[in-house]
Amino acid sequence: MPGPCPEDGDRRPLATVLAVPIVLLTLVSAYFCWTALTIRPSGPWDDGAYAGIVLACVMSVGAAGVAAAVWVLPSARRVLGWGWVVPAVVLGVVAGVRWATGG
């Protein structure tokens, strides 16, 4: 008689372990997205502000991409629904639009 299937066991510890990096990366992405949206260049000559916007956008998109990559893992998709990764992806898209529009 075979033992219980490992997939039938309690999935809460696995969900917790996988949710922590997704939540942290979403918070990092939110911080950099907020930074990118709140930086206001003084004028067309303000290269430092434009560079800051680009850097914040890159960091936000990168953190959102890593969060999505963690969620794409089969073990994560089994225990975490779409709601865990959607905020990170939305933040990445917002930062990408900010980056594409150039401030």
Rosetta blueprint (number, residue, H / E / L):
1 M L
2 P L
3 G L
4 P L
5 C L
6 P H
7 E H
8 D H
9 G L
10 D L
11 R L
12 R H
13 P H
14 L H
15 A H
16 T H
17 V H
18 L H
19 A H
20 V H
21 P H
22 I H
23 V H
24 L H
25 L H
26 T H
27 L H
28 V H
29 S H
30 A H
31 Y H
32 F H
33 C H
34 W H
35 T H
36 A H
37 L H
38 T H
39 I L
40 R L
41 P L
42 S L
43 G L
44 P L
45 W L
46 D L
47 D H
48 G H
49 A H
50 Y H
51 A H
52 G H
53 I H
54 V H
55 L H
56 A H
57 C H
58 V H
59 M H
60 S H
61 V H
62 G H
63 A H
64 A H
65 G H
66 V H
67 A H
68 A H
69 A H
70 V H
71 W H
72 V H
73 L L
74 P H
75 S H
76 A H
77 R H
78 R H
79 V H
80 L L
81 G L
82 W H
83 G H
84 W H
85 V L
86 V H
87 P H
88 A H
89 V H
90 V H
91 L H
92 G H
93 V H
94 V H
95 A H
96 G H
97 V H
98 R H
99 W H
100 A H
101 T H
102 G L
103 G L
